[in-house]
Amino acid sequence: MVNKVLFVIYVLYCLEVGIFLLVYPWMRLWDQNFLLQYSSFLRVLLLNDFFRGAVSGLGIANLILGAWEVAHFQRYFRKA
């Protein structure tokens, strides 16, 4: 039972992080990061659309991982 609860927590974590990384780089809060005020290199890097796309790609990867884990749920908890 504990393994199933931990599995559900892991899947929810993957989905939550995936949605966050997919959406957050395109929000206004991303542009208002306090690190952007202190480093011109970080400003150029973090505001680059290719970097934002890479972060969103990590979000998609997390969503796929969560969906894959749900699809293979039975494999982990087969009764021997």
Backbone bond lengths (Angstrom), bond angles and torsions (degrees), N, CA, C in turn:
res aa  C-N    CA-C-N  psi(-1)  N-CA   C-N-CA  omega(-1)  CA-C   N-CA-C  phi
1 M - - - 1.459 - - 1.522 110.59 -
2 V 1.320 116.87 -41.19 1.462 120.21 -179.87 1.522 110.34 -63.71
3 N 1.341 116.52 -38.02 1.463 120.03 179.07 1.523 111.31 -62.70
4 K 1.321 116.80 -38.26 1.467 119.79 179.28 1.523 111.22 -68.27
5 V 1.302 117.36 -39.05 1.472 120.62 178.06 1.527 109.76 -65.18
6 L 1.324 116.85 -43.63 1.465 119.97 178.15 1.530 111.36 -64.54
7 F 1.319 116.47 -35.92 1.458 120.59 176.79 1.526 110.93 -63.15
8 V 1.320 116.47 -45.41 1.468 120.76 179.35 1.524 110.38 -63.39
9 I 1.318 117.22 -41.18 1.471 120.48 177.79 1.522 110.02 -62.53
10 Y 1.330 117.05 -42.41 1.465 120.88 179.10 1.527 111.50 -62.57
11 V 1.328 116.92 -44.77 1.465 120.55 179.72 1.525 110.54 -64.31
12 L 1.323 117.18 -43.13 1.472 119.94 178.24 1.525 110.95 -63.48
13 Y 1.333 116.71 -37.87 1.464 120.70 176.96 1.530 110.37 -62.45
14 C 1.317 117.24 -46.18 1.469 120.66 178.93 1.522 111.07 -59.80
15 L 1.317 116.63 -43.88 1.463 119.95 -179.17 1.525 111.61 -67.77
16 E 1.327 116.77 -41.19 1.463 120.03 -179.79 1.528 111.46 -65.39
17 V 1.316 116.46 -46.73 1.467 119.78 178.97 1.517 109.97 -64.23
18 G 1.324 117.06 -38.98 1.459 120.46 178.97 1.513 112.67 -61.73
19 I 1.321 116.76 -45.98 1.466 120.03 179.18 1.525 110.50 -65.26
20 F 1.335 116.43 -41.62 1.460 120.13 179.74 1.532 110.92 -61.36
21 L 1.334 116.82 -49.09 1.463 119.69 -177.97 1.521 112.22 -69.32
22 L 1.302 117.12 -25.83 1.460 120.17 178.28 1.525 111.31 -73.67
23 V 1.320 117.14 -38.51 1.470 121.27 -171.51 1.529 113.12 -96.68
24 Y 1.320 117.87 -41.57 1.460 121.49 -169.53 1.536 115.19 -58.97
25 P 1.326 120.58 -39.86 1.471 118.19 -178.84 1.523 114.17 -61.44
26 W 1.311 118.41 -17.90 1.453 121.50 -177.59 1.527 112.59 -101.57
27 M 1.319 116.25 5.47 1.461 120.17 179.07 1.530 110.37 -92.03
28 R 1.304 115.10 164.64 1.459 121.43 -179.69 1.534 111.85 -66.50
29 L 1.333 117.28 -30.43 1.463 120.64 179.56 1.529 111.89 -61.14
30 W 1.325 117.27 -31.46 1.471 121.16 177.93 1.529 109.76 -61.25
31 D 1.324 116.88 -37.49 1.469 121.40 -179.87 1.519 112.37 -74.45
32 Q 1.322 118.07 -20.65 1.455 122.01 -176.53 1.527 112.45 -99.18
33 N 1.313 117.65 25.38 1.458 123.20 179.53 1.530 109.44 -67.82
34 F 1.331 118.02 134.31 1.458 120.52 -177.08 1.521 111.93 -69.55
35 L 1.321 118.54 -21.94 1.469 120.99 178.06 1.529 111.83 -66.89
36 L 1.320 115.94 -24.83 1.460 119.66 -179.14 1.530 112.15 -67.38
37 Q 1.308 117.43 -22.85 1.456 121.20 -179.50 1.524 112.16 -75.76
38 Y 1.326 117.50 -25.86 1.450 120.97 -171.53 1.519 114.44 -100.89
39 S 1.304 117.96 -20.06 1.457 120.18 -175.91 1.526 109.79 -134.11
40 S 1.316 115.81 119.83 1.458 118.98 178.19 1.531 110.58 -70.62
41 F 1.351 116.98 -31.57 1.460 119.72 177.74 1.530 110.56 -63.66
42 L 1.328 116.88 -45.37 1.465 119.68 178.11 1.519 111.69 -64.83
43 R 1.327 116.85 -35.07 1.463 120.30 177.96 1.522 110.35 -60.99
44 V 1.331 115.90 -47.62 1.462 120.03 -179.57 1.525 110.11 -64.46
45 L 1.328 116.81 -42.52 1.462 120.83 -177.15 1.527 111.85 -68.15
46 L 1.320 116.92 -52.08 1.462 120.33 -173.40 1.522 113.69 -71.40
47 L 1.306 117.37 -25.14 1.458 119.69 179.92 1.526 113.02 -92.88
48 N 1.330 116.43 0.29 1.451 121.21 177.90 1.534 109.29 -73.96
49 D 1.325 116.45 132.86 1.460 120.41 -178.22 1.522 112.28 -64.77
50 F 1.324 117.65 -31.49 1.459 119.99 178.07 1.528 110.93 -66.92
51 F 1.328 117.75 -38.34 1.466 121.30 177.53 1.520 110.19 -66.68
52 R 1.322 115.90 -42.99 1.468 119.64 177.33 1.521 110.83 -60.98
53 G 1.319 116.01 -39.61 1.463 120.17 177.46 1.516 111.76 -65.12
54 A 1.331 116.99 -37.08 1.467 120.19 177.78 1.527 110.93 -65.55
55 V 1.315 116.95 -41.16 1.466 120.33 177.30 1.530 109.87 -64.73
56 S 1.320 117.05 -40.95 1.465 120.15 176.68 1.526 110.72 -65.14
57 G 1.320 116.79 -34.38 1.462 120.43 175.86 1.521 112.07 -62.78
58 L 1.330 116.99 -37.63 1.461 120.22 174.47 1.525 110.53 -63.75
59 G 1.328 115.55 -36.60 1.464 119.07 176.18 1.516 111.95 -63.75
60 I 1.322 116.57 -41.79 1.463 120.20 177.50 1.527 110.16 -63.75
61 A 1.333 116.23 -40.14 1.470 119.74 177.96 1.528 111.03 -61.40
62 N 1.323 117.69 -40.37 1.471 120.95 177.38 1.526 111.35 -65.97
63 L 1.315 117.25 -38.99 1.465 119.93 177.84 1.525 110.62 -64.97
64 I 1.323 116.70 -41.54 1.462 120.56 178.39 1.523 110.10 -64.43
65 L 1.328 116.84 -41.51 1.462 120.75 178.25 1.524 111.05 -61.11
66 G 1.322 116.99 -44.92 1.462 120.14 178.13 1.520 112.29 -62.59
67 A 1.328 116.41 -41.89 1.468 120.31 178.79 1.530 110.53 -66.99
68 W 1.322 117.93 -38.29 1.458 121.16 178.40 1.524 110.87 -64.71
69 E 1.314 116.04 -41.47 1.467 119.54 178.53 1.528 111.15 -63.65
70 V 1.315 117.22 -39.77 1.467 119.98 178.20 1.526 110.09 -66.43
71 A 1.335 117.10 -40.25 1.458 120.52 -179.56 1.524 111.83 -65.35
72 H 1.315 117.60 -29.14 1.463 121.78 -178.60 1.537 112.04 -106.12
73 F 1.302 116.04 26.46 1.460 122.33 -178.45 1.529 111.71 -58.66
74 Q 1.305 116.92 -44.20 1.464 121.19 -175.93 1.523 112.29 -64.06
75 R 1.314 117.18 -31.76 1.460 120.73 -178.50 1.528 111.53 -62.25
76 Y 1.326 117.54 -34.56 1.460 121.30 -176.60 1.533 112.81 -77.14
77 F 1.311 116.21 -28.22 1.457 119.67 -170.91 1.527 113.34 -119.46
78 R 1.314 117.38 32.54 1.463 120.73 175.54 1.512 109.91 -68.33
79 K 1.296 114.92 141.89 1.470 119.27 175.79 1.522 107.86 -84.14
80 A 1.305 115.14 128.83 1.480 119.84 -178.03 1.501 112.59 -78.65
